[in-house]
Amino acid sequence: MTDIEADRRRPGPEVLDKIAETLGIPLAELQELDPRITPEVKEWMDEEPRVSSLLRRLRDDPDRDALLRQIEHELDRREEQ
């Protein structure tokens, strides 16, 4: 657990599930707290250069917080449909 907290190890799915269960929180909530990019997202970025380009543009935008909120709002709206 100390290695996970110190960011020296990344827990596998089973360990993450057990941690979430022990803490009494949904697994998805725990996963959202992990700032690292998952291997699946890295692969997607490699396959789709527009993703990296959009992330750079987002990073450089002077009002990126507002833009992030807009993106989140749009994704939430789509999930509700």
N, C-alpha and C positions, 0 to 999 in steps of 0.2 A: 504494500500500500504506500509506503514511503517513497518508493521509486516512481510510482504513478503520480503522487503529489508533487514530486520534484521534477516531473516531466522527463524522467530518464527511461520510462517504459510506457508503452501504450497497451492498455488492457484489450484482450480479445473479446469477442461478442459474449461468450459465456461469463467471463469475469465481470464485464460491464453490467450484464443482466443481474448478476448476484449483488453487485454494489447497489444498483438501483432498488432491488428488492429489499436489501438491508436498510437502505435509507428511507424506504417507503415512498419513492417517487417513480413516476413513469420513466421507462428506459429512454424514450424520445427526449424527455426533459434533460436527462443527464447527457445525452449525445449532443444536444444543442450547446452545452457549456464547453465542449471541446473545440478550441479555436483552430486546431490543425486541419489541414485538408486531407480528406480520406483518399485512399488509393483509387477508389472509383471516380472521384471528382478529378484527381490528377490525370487519370486516363482520359476522361471526357475533355479536359482542357487540351490535352495533346491531340486528340482527334478533331477538336473544334477550335481552331485558332481565334475565332470571334470571342470566345469566352475570355481568354487572356486579355485580348484587346479591350473588351468592355470593362474588365476589372481594373486595368490601368487607367482608363478614362474615368471610371468611378473614383478611383483613388485620387486623381488629380482635380476632380471637380471641387470648386470652392464651397459648394453647398451640398456635399456628399451625404450628409445626414438626412436632409430632406429628400434627396433622390433615393436613398435606401428605403426610407419610409414609403415612398411612392411604389417602389418595386415590391416591397412586402405587402402593401395594400392590394396591389394587382394580383399577386400570387394567392393571397388569402381569398380574394374575390373569386378567382378561378377554381380554388379548391371547394368553395361553397356551391358551385354549380353542379 
